[in-house]
Every structure is written in C-alpha cells, then in structure tokens.
Amino acid sequence: MLRIAICDNEPEQTEILAKYIDDLTATYPGIKYDIYLSGDVLVSNYSRVTSVLYDIIFLDIEMDGTNGVDTAAKIREYDKKALIIYVTNFDDFIFKASDTFMFRYLIKPVPQNKFNMVFEDAHKTLNKLGKTYNFLINRDPISLDVDEIIYFEMVDRYVVVHTITKGKFSPIWSPVKQIQAELEQFGFLKPHKSFLVNMRYIYKLERERDLIILRNHETPIPIGHNQRKLVRDTFAEYEKRRYSA
C-alpha cells in the first residue's frame, strides 16, 4: 500500500491533487491518501495513537498557521524517509524548503502531466529505497526496513516483531492477518495462526516435525497442519523466483 498525504489550506487545491491521484489508481493500485487543511493537523497526526507514516507528502508552502517549510521541519522529527513534494505559487521559497530534504516541487496551478511525472519519479524512488513496515510502540512511530524483519509472533493479544539487528519490538496492537495483508507481497508467509515469517530467512522446511528452520538459528517456527501444502508450494515458488532473478 502506498500512503500519501495532501496538505493545503485551500480545499479546491486538495481536490485537484486528489483527483490526479484517483486517475492514477488504475496504474498504481493500492493507493491510500489523506487530506489535511493545515500543517498543524498533519503534524499532530504523527504523535497520536492513530498516526501513520506516509510514503509521499504533497505539502503547500504558503498556509495559514504553520507554513509548509516549518511543517516539514516538524515532520522530520518523526519521519526521515517520507518523500516531501512542495506545492507552491513561487519558486523563491524552494531555497529555504531545501533544508527539509524535499524530493521535488510543483508550481501552482499544477498541470496533470507534470504531477504524473513527479509521482512516477517518487514511486520509482520508493521502490529503489525498499519498503518499510510502520507501526506504533507506546504511541511512538517506528519504521523498519522490511528486510530487517525475521518474523512476527502473536503473543496473547499483541504481536512481537523479531528483527536481525534491532532486537524485538512489542507490543504491536495489529492482528497478524492485517500485517500479512500489508507484507505478503514482500515475501512474508503465514505458516501458523500465530506467526508471519519473512521467507528470505528460511533455511529449510523440516517436514518430519512440521517446522520452519531459520537461517539465524532462532527458535523454529511451527507449521500448522492445514498449512503444510501451502507453505511448501509458496516457499518453493519463492526460491525459484529468487534464484532465477
């Protein structure tokens, strides 16, 4: 899923960009966007329980209240990776805005073809950077590279994420099924109702005991009785794609 924020205090401007994004959903499925009419509300979203991190932020520079540049500076305290694309009437502001590590900028009125070009560049850049999984721990936003994650484990009513170099993170209050929907496209496999495993760290499948043996010698992951064939077939296809790439 590609998460986008549109922030402009003029509703007609947010509607224009929202329409441009809607027109791109056929080419880029799985887009979700939120609209903000002030920078203050956007920033507050990063510190609330329901906050999410965005992949792309379209941010007006000249806004009532906190302007776009100051909004971006505050966002950078929480999120170093989001691609910030400024939308402005004057390119004079861009020199100051560059301090907040902007990705691109668009001059109003924004032509749709120019918007599409910048969006495509952003999408390609995100693919090169690799995907992240974003979640909250005690209201603090955490962002992990997908390749850093070994597996997720359901414990009681919360989830623990096990990583390569950063230890464990918990509690995550998202069901395994929801996490699976977000990460399945990146090679995550659900062998058991309580586990979600990154297949890049599977060493082998031990059929006799219905276990997944991991490359880093973590505790083996059980394979559910009804998941045997799915696990074997999915992992075999994953290995075939990986070694033929």
C-alpha positions as CSV (number, residue, x, y, z in Angstrom):
1,M,0.0,0.0,0.0
2,L,1.2,3.5,-0.9
3,R,0.3,6.1,1.7
4,I,0.0,9.7,0.7
5,A,-0.8,12.9,2.5
6,I,-2.1,16.0,0.7
7,C,-1.8,19.2,2.8
8,D,-3.1,22.6,1.7
9,N,-5.3,25.1,3.4
10,E,-7.3,25.7,0.2
11,P,-9.8,22.9,-0.3
12,E,-10.0,23.4,-4.0
13,Q,-6.3,22.7,-4.3
14,T,-6.5,19.5,-2.3
15,E,-9.4,18.4,-4.5
16,I,-7.3,18.9,-7.7
17,L,-4.4,16.8,-6.4
18,A,-6.8,14.1,-5.0
19,K,-8.4,13.8,-8.5
20,Y,-5.0,13.4,-10.1
21,I,-4.2,10.6,-7.7
22,D,-7.6,9.0,-8.3
23,D,-6.8,9.0,-12.0
24,L,-3.6,7.1,-11.3
25,T,-5.1,4.3,-9.3
26,A,-5.5,2.1,-12.3
27,T,-1.8,2.3,-13.0
28,Y,-0.8,2.3,-9.3
29,P,-3.3,0.1,-7.3
30,G,-3.3,0.2,-3.5
31,I,-3.0,3.9,-3.0
32,K,-4.5,5.4,0.1
33,Y,-4.4,9.2,0.7
34,D,-5.5,11.6,3.5
35,I,-6.3,15.3,3.1
36,Y,-5.2,17.9,5.6
37,L,-6.2,21.6,5.6
38,S,-3.4,22.7,7.9
39,G,0.1,21.7,8.7
40,D,-0.6,21.6,12.4
41,V,-3.2,18.9,12.0
42,L,-0.8,16.9,9.8
43,V,2.0,17.1,12.4
44,S,-0.4,16.2,15.2
45,N,-1.2,13.0,13.3
46,Y,2.3,11.8,13.8
47,S,2.0,11.9,17.6
48,R,-1.5,10.5,18.0
49,V,-2.4,6.8,18.7
50,T,-3.9,6.6,15.3
51,S,-1.0,8.1,13.5
52,V,0.5,6.7,10.3
53,L,3.7,7.4,8.4
54,Y,3.4,8.5,4.8
55,D,5.4,7.5,1.8
56,I,4.7,10.7,0.0
57,I,3.6,14.1,1.3
58,F,2.3,16.8,-1.1
59,L,2.8,20.0,1.0
60,D,1.7,23.5,0.3
61,I,4.3,26.0,1.4
62,E,2.1,29.1,2.0
63,M,-0.5,28.1,4.5
64,D,-2.3,29.8,7.4
65,G,-0.9,28.9,10.8
66,T,2.3,26.9,10.4
67,N,3.7,27.2,6.9
68,G,4.8,24.3,4.8
69,V,8.5,24.6,5.5
70,D,8.0,24.7,9.3
71,T,5.5,21.8,9.0
72,A,8.1,19.8,7.1
73,A,10.8,20.5,9.7
74,K,8.4,19.2,12.4
75,I,7.6,16.1,10.4
76,R,11.3,15.3,10.0
77,E,11.5,14.9,13.8
78,Y,9.2,11.9,13.4
79,D,9.8,10.7,9.8
80,K,13.1,10.9,8.0
81,K,12.0,8.9,5.0
82,A,8.8,10.4,3.6
83,L,9.2,12.0,0.2
84,I,8.1,15.6,0.6
85,I,6.9,17.3,-2.6
86,Y,6.2,21.0,-2.1
87,V,3.4,22.7,-3.9
88,T,3.7,26.5,-4.2
89,N,2.9,29.6,-6.1
90,F,6.5,30.9,-6.1
91,D,9.8,29.0,-6.5
92,D,11.6,31.6,-4.4
93,F,10.5,29.6,-1.3
94,I,12.3,26.5,-2.6
95,F,15.7,27.6,-1.4
96,K,14.5,27.7,2.2
97,A,12.5,24.5,1.7
98,S,15.6,22.6,0.6
99,D,16.7,22.4,4.2
100,T,13.9,19.9,4.9
101,F,15.2,17.4,2.3
102,M,12.5,17.9,-0.2
103,F,12.1,15.4,-3.0
104,R,10.6,17.7,-5.7
105,Y,8.4,20.8,-6.0
106,L,5.4,21.7,-8.2
107,I,4.3,25.2,-9.1
108,K,0.6,26.1,-9.0
109,P,-1.5,25.7,-11.0
110,V,-0.2,22.2,-11.2
111,P,-0.7,20.6,-14.7
112,Q,-1.8,17.0,-14.5
113,N,1.0,15.8,-16.8
114,K,3.6,17.4,-14.6
115,F,2.0,15.9,-11.5
116,N,2.1,12.5,-13.1
117,M,5.8,12.8,-14.0
118,V,6.7,13.8,-10.4
119,F,4.5,11.0,-9.0
120,E,6.2,8.4,-11.2
121,D,9.6,9.6,-10.1
122,A,8.5,9.3,-6.4
123,H,7.1,5.8,-7.0
124,K,10.4,4.6,-8.6
125,T,12.5,6.2,-5.8
126,L,10.4,4.4,-3.2
127,N,10.9,1.1,-5.0
128,K,14.7,1.6,-5.1
129,L,14.8,2.6,-1.4
130,G,13.0,-0.5,-0.4
131,K,9.8,-0.9,1.6
132,T,9.2,-0.3,5.3
133,Y,6.8,-1.5,7.9
134,N,5.4,1.3,10.0
135,F,3.8,0.8,13.4
136,L,3.5,2.3,16.9
137,I,5.1,1.2,20.2
138,N,3.7,3.1,23.2
139,R,2.5,5.9,20.8
140,D,5.9,6.3,19.3
141,P,6.1,5.7,15.5
142,I,8.6,3.0,14.4
143,S,9.7,2.4,10.8
144,L,11.6,-0.8,9.9
145,D,13.0,-1.9,6.6
146,V,11.1,-5.0,5.5
147,D,14.4,-6.9,5.1
148,E,15.3,-6.2,8.7
149,I,12.3,-8.2,9.9
150,I,12.6,-12.0,10.5
151,Y,9.2,-12.8,11.7
152,F,6.1,-11.7,13.6
153,E,4.8,-13.6,16.6
154,M,1.3,-13.4,18.2
155,V,1.6,-13.4,22.0
156,D,-1.7,-13.2,23.9
157,R,-3.5,-10.3,22.2
158,Y,-0.5,-8.4,20.8
159,V,2.3,-9.0,18.3
160,V,6.0,-9.1,18.7
161,V,8.3,-8.4,15.8
162,H,11.7,-10.1,15.7
163,T,14.5,-8.4,13.7
164,I,18.0,-9.1,12.5
165,T,19.9,-6.3,14.3
166,K,17.4,-4.3,16.3
167,G,16.1,-7.0,18.7
168,K,12.4,-7.3,19.4
169,F,9.6,-4.7,19.3
170,S,6.3,-5.1,21.3
171,P,3.5,-4.7,21.8
172,I,2.1,-4.1,18.4
173,W,-1.7,-4.0,18.5
174,S,-2.4,-5.2,15.0
175,P,-3.7,-8.7,14.1
176,V,-1.4,-10.9,12.2
177,K,-3.9,-11.1,9.4
178,Q,-3.7,-7.3,8.9
179,I,0.1,-7.3,8.9
180,Q,0.0,-10.2,6.4
181,A,-2.2,-8.2,4.1
182,E,0.5,-5.4,4.1
183,L,3.6,-7.5,3.8
184,E,2.6,-10.6,1.8
185,Q,3.8,-9.0,-1.5
186,F,7.3,-8.7,0.0
187,G,7.7,-12.4,0.7
188,F,6.1,-13.0,4.0
189,L,4.4,-16.3,4.7
190,K,1.8,-17.3,7.4
191,P,2.6,-20.9,8.3
192,H,0.7,-20.9,11.5
193,K,-2.1,-18.7,13.0
194,S,0.4,-17.1,15.4
195,F,3.3,-16.5,13.1
196,L,4.2,-14.5,9.9
197,V,7.7,-15.3,8.5
198,N,10.0,-13.4,6.1
199,M,10.9,-16.2,3.6
200,R,14.3,-14.7,2.9
201,Y,15.3,-16.0,6.4
202,I,14.0,-19.5,6.0
203,Y,16.9,-22.0,5.9
204,K,14.8,-25.1,5.3
205,L,11.4,-26.8,5.9
206,E,11.7,-29.8,8.3
207,R,8.8,-32.0,7.1
208,E,9.1,-34.7,9.8
209,R,8.3,-32.2,12.6
210,D,6.4,-29.6,10.6
211,L,8.9,-26.9,11.4
212,I,10.5,-23.9,9.7
213,I,14.2,-23.7,10.4
214,L,15.5,-20.1,10.2
215,R,18.9,-19.0,8.9
216,N,19.8,-17.2,12.1
217,H,19.1,-20.2,14.3
218,E,16.1,-18.6,16.1
219,T,13.6,-20.9,17.6
220,P,12.0,-23.0,14.8
221,I,8.6,-21.8,13.6
222,P,5.7,-24.4,13.7
223,I,3.7,-25.2,10.5
224,G,0.0,-25.6,11.0
225,H,-1.4,-29.0,10.0
226,N,-3.7,-27.4,7.4
227,Q,-0.9,-25.1,6.1
228,R,1.6,-27.8,5.1
229,K,0.9,-27.8,1.3
230,L,0.6,-24.0,1.1
231,V,3.9,-23.5,3.0
232,R,5.7,-26.0,0.8
233,D,4.3,-24.6,-2.5
234,T,4.7,-21.0,-1.6
235,F,8.3,-21.4,-0.4
236,A,9.3,-23.5,-3.4
237,E,7.9,-20.8,-5.7
238,Y,9.7,-18.1,-3.7
239,E,13.0,-19.9,-4.0
240,K,12.5,-20.5,-7.7
241,R,11.9,-16.7,-8.4
242,R,14.9,-15.7,-6.2
243,Y,17.5,-17.9,-7.8
244,S,16.2,-17.3,-11.4
245,A,16.3,-13.5,-10.9
